[in-house]
């Protein structure tokens, strides 16, 4: 278990890099801007002034009058950060759904923006809690097919990385680890596919790896757009293909496949194939490391989906 905690700490997302100001993005149709809901990544919190706080402030500056809610899971910032490591993801999603349903400012709908693990958590909100309605889901470096690897590996420490990965795989699907470590709930082992499908408390469920939940499928397709951002120089997420819903081919840990090549897509277990054909899936790339981008890139590529 200690190895897994080390993994969690290593995986914590780096600070977002936002630079110089740009012209304000005008909301031109005469109506109030659509609210935005943010969910931070691992090791971060709702209101960190150099990450989520800065993102919230920037959106408010660029879209005057917009309401931005940065989700806090817990009673305070410390609890929010700790829960990103240790609170059952399903409970976190349920908590978020309650917060959204009880917020009168969101009753007409909202756009959602998730950073790193916050992206797959918000996708679960879309699938499980369609009221209030989520309009656009923006996934910033989210791991929609999970992770199977250590950050910044193999690098120069391939033997150490492999030893830690082996230790994790001995216990990552135990009931205790699944129930108490967030990252275990989206650890996806392609070498033990049946074990993953049977024991994963969160990811295997929202990815329809077991019986298909038609409600999940219907709710996800209610999105106007599902935008996924992949960081081309990402040294944290392994495999990085997960940020575009791709992953390692089952039964081995070297070759990857795209979303479109996967069984999930070919059987359309989530409705993603239908969404793709309808032009609702958007694949964007940022030429940086994990969660590293400029203010100009954010405004040019993402802000149009917040209207």
C-alpha positions, 0 to 999 in steps of 0.5 A: 500500500505504501507504494501506491501512496507514493504513486499518488503523490508522484501523480499529483498534477503540476501547476497550470501555466497561464500567461499574459492577458488577452481580449475579453471574450464577448457573450453576444446573444444577449442572454446570461452566460452558461454557468461553469463547473470545475473539478480539480485534479489529484493533489489539488483543491477547489480554490488553490490560487495558483491553479483552480482559483486562477482558472476560475478568475480567468474565466470570469474575466473573459466572460463577464457575468458568468457564474463559476463553481469550483467543486469542493468535496469536503468541509474545507480545502484540506479535506477537499485535497485529501479526499482526492486521494482517499475518498471512494470516487463513487461517494465523491460523484454522489456528493458532487451530484447533490451539490449541483442539484441543490444549486439554483444557479445551475438549474438551467444547465451548465458546462463542466470542465474537469482537470486530470482525474476530475475529468472522469469524475465529471463524466460520471456525473454526466452519466449518473446525474442528468439533472441539472443538465450538463451541456458541454464536458471539457476533459483537460488531461482526463484519464478516461480509460484509466492509467497503467504506469508510473509518472515519468517512467520508464526514464532512467529507472525502468527496473524500479518502475517495473518493481513498483508496478508489480507490487501495485498489481499484487494488491490494487484490486483488493477490496481494501485498496479499492475502497480507500485509494482513489487512484486504484479505482481507475487503475486499469491493468490490461494484463488482468482484464477479468480482474479489472472488470470484476474488481474496479469499483469505479472505472469499469462501471462508468466505462460499461465494462460489465453489463451495459447500463442503458441509462449511462449510455442515454445520459452521456449522449445528451451532451452537446459536445464531449471535448478531450484535451491530450497533452502531447508531452505528458510525462504524468499520465501512462498511457497518454492515449487515455486522454483521448479515450484510447488505451493499451490493447488487452493482454499486453502492455506495449501497443496502444489502440485508439478509442475508435479501435476499441471494443468499447467503441465498436460495440458502442457500449457508451454511445461514443460511436454515435456521438462521434458520428454526430460530431459531438466528440472533439479531440484537441491537443496541447503541446505541453506536459500534463496540465501545462498550457497558455492563457491564449491557448485556453481562450482560443481552444476551450472558451468557445465551448463555454457559451 
